[in-house]
Structure formats: C-alpha cells, structure tokens
Amino acid sequence: MAKKALKVGDEAPDFTLLDATGKEVSLRDFKGRTVLIYFYPKANTPGCTVEACDFRDLRPKFVKKDVTILGVSADAPKMLAGFIAKQKLNFTLLSDPDHKMIEAYGAWRMKKFMGREFMGIVRSSYLIGPVGKIAQVWDNVRVKGHAAEVLQAAS
C-alpha cells in the first residue's frame, strides 16, 4: 500500500540510492544544505525531459541559493546516464528501481491514464531544509513553470 505524501515540517526520510555512475548517494551527504528532491516518472519521455531541462537551465540560480537538485525515478543507472548525456543535465539523477525511497516520500501512488488505473510515480517535489525537515511540497506537479516556481520558493 502506498504511503501518504509527506507534508511541510515532516522529517525527510533518509535514503541511499545509486546515481547514474553507480555511486551511492544519501540524503545525509547533504546535511546542513538545502536539497530539492523531485520525482519524475521516466527518463526520455516528453514531460520528464522538459522538467529536467528546466532544472538544468536554472541550476546556476539554484547554486547561488545553495540548493542541491536531485531527480529520482525508477530508471536504471545506465538509462539515467544516457538521459544526462543526451540532455546535458548538470545535476544528479538517482535510481530507485525498488521504489523504496519513492514510497517513503509518498510519490508512489495510484495513477489514471487513458481510462487505466495503475501504480506509478506521481510527479512531485520536496524542498528539504538544512536541518532535514520538509520545507515545501509540490504534489501532482505540472511541468511548465515548475522549476521556476521551486527556485522562487527556495531562499
């Protein structure tokens, strides 16, 4: 059963996942920093590509605000590496094929598409403050303008 999405003030669940190079990345690696975790359904699909490219283009402004961007999907590290290379992404993508971290954040839920219901990743984002608490939540994200909205909220 899918967990309920996290809310502002909740402790951000720690995780250890592989990045596109096969290196382990944990939330605790960013202790004392602000982290944006965004969940997306699948690399190389139209909406996910637009969203990733928007974060790529705005990353210098996120860096100025000392915000680390982490994208998370169930895609294998090899697929993430191809996505990063093809789109020239300049931030870390993480692989969660077992959905453990995705479920912990409440992003693995029932979805509807073309009259079909199925479990999948609900596009959502979490801004985590330096002390490890959820500072802002975006659920059922619309891709257009999302990266700019997150940038504006990050301070």
C-alpha positions in Angstrom: 0.0 0.0 0.0 1.3 3.4 -0.9 2.2 5.8 1.9 0.6 9.2 2.2 2.7 12.1 0.8 4.9 13.9 3.2 4.0 17.4 4.4 5.8 20.6 5.5 7.5 20.1 8.8 7.9 16.3 8.4 11.4 14.8 8.8 12.7 13.9 5.3 13.3 10.2 5.1 16.9 9.3 4.6 17.9 7.1 1.7 20.8 5.6 -0.2 20.5 5.2 -3.9 22.8 4.8 -6.9 23.4 7.8 -9.2 24.0 7.5 -13.0 27.6 6.5 -12.4 26.8 3.7 -9.9 27.9 5.8 -6.9 25.9 5.7 -3.7 24.2 9.0 -2.7 22.4 9.5 0.6 20.4 12.4 2.0 22.8 12.6 4.9 25.6 13.5 2.4 23.9 16.9 2.2 23.4 17.6 5.9 23.3 21.3 6.6 22.4 22.1 3.0 19.1 22.7 1.2 18.1 19.9 -1.1 15.4 19.7 -3.8 14.2 16.2 -4.5 12.0 15.9 -7.5 10.3 12.7 -8.6 9.6 12.0 -12.2 8.0 9.0 -13.9 10.5 8.1 -16.7 13.6 9.5 -18.3 13.5 10.4 -22.0 9.7 11.0 -22.0 8.4 14.4 -23.2 7.3 15.8 -19.8 10.2 14.5 -17.9 12.7 15.9 -20.5 11.1 19.4 -20.3 11.2 19.3 -16.5 14.8 18.1 -16.4 15.9 20.7 -18.9 14.2 23.5 -17.0 16.1 22.4 -13.8 19.3 22.2 -15.9 18.8 25.7 -17.3 18.0 27.2 -13.9 20.7 25.3 -12.0 23.2 28.2 -11.8 20.5 30.2 -9.9 19.8 27.2 -7.6 23.6 27.0 -6.9 23.6 30.7 -6.0 20.9 29.9 -3.4 22.9 26.9 -2.3 20.2 24.4 -3.3 21.2 20.9 -4.5 18.9 19.3 -7.1 18.3 15.6 -7.0 16.0 13.9 -9.6 14.6 10.5 -8.7 12.9 7.8 -10.8 12.8 4.0 -11.0 15.1 4.1 -14.1 18.3 2.1 -14.0 21.6 4.0 -13.6 22.5 3.2 -17.2 19.3 4.8 -18.5 19.9 7.8 -16.3 23.5 8.2 -17.7 22.1 8.2 -21.2 19.4 10.8 -20.2 22.1 13.0 -18.6 24.4 12.8 -21.7 21.6 13.4 -24.2 20.1 16.4 -22.4 23.4 17.7 -21.0 22.0 17.6 -17.5 24.1 19.3 -14.8 22.7 17.8 -11.6 22.4 14.3 -10.1 19.7 11.8 -11.0 19.1 8.8 -8.7 17.8 5.3 -9.4 15.2 3.7 -7.2 14.1 0.6 -9.0 12.5 -1.0 -5.9 10.5 2.2 -5.2 11.5 2.1 -1.5 12.6 5.8 -1.4 9.8 6.8 -3.8 7.3 5.1 -1.4 8.8 6.7 1.7 8.2 10.1 0.2 4.6 9.2 -0.8 5.3 9.6 -4.5 4.4 6.0 -5.5 0.6 6.1 -5.8 -2.4 5.1 -7.9 -2.5 7.0 -11.2 -5.0 7.2 -14.0 -4.1 7.4 -17.7 -6.4 6.9 -20.7 -9.0 5.1 -18.6 -6.5 2.8 -17.0 -5.5 2.7 -13.3 -2.0 1.7 -12.2 0.6 2.3 -9.5 3.3 4.7 -10.6 5.4 7.8 -9.7 3.3 10.9 -9.2 5.4 13.9 -10.3 6.2 15.7 -7.1 8.9 17.8 -5.5 10.2 18.3 -1.9 12.4 21.1 -0.7 14.3 19.9 2.3 15.9 22.5 4.7 19.3 22.3 6.2 18.1 20.5 9.3 16.4 17.7 7.3 12.8 18.8 7.5 10.4 19.3 4.6 10.2 23.0 3.9 7.9 22.9 0.9 5.9 20.3 -1.1 4.6 20.3 -4.6 2.3 17.5 -5.5 0.8 16.4 -8.8 3.3 18.9 -10.5 2.5 20.5 -13.8 5.8 20.6 -15.7 5.5 24.0 -17.3 6.9 26.7 -14.9 7.6 24.2 -12.1 11.4 24.7 -11.9 10.9 28.5 -11.8 8.3 28.1 -9.0 10.7 26.0 -7.0 13.5 28.5 -7.5 11.3 31.3 -6.3 10.4 29.3 -3.1 14.0 28.4 -2.3 15.6 31.1 -0.2 
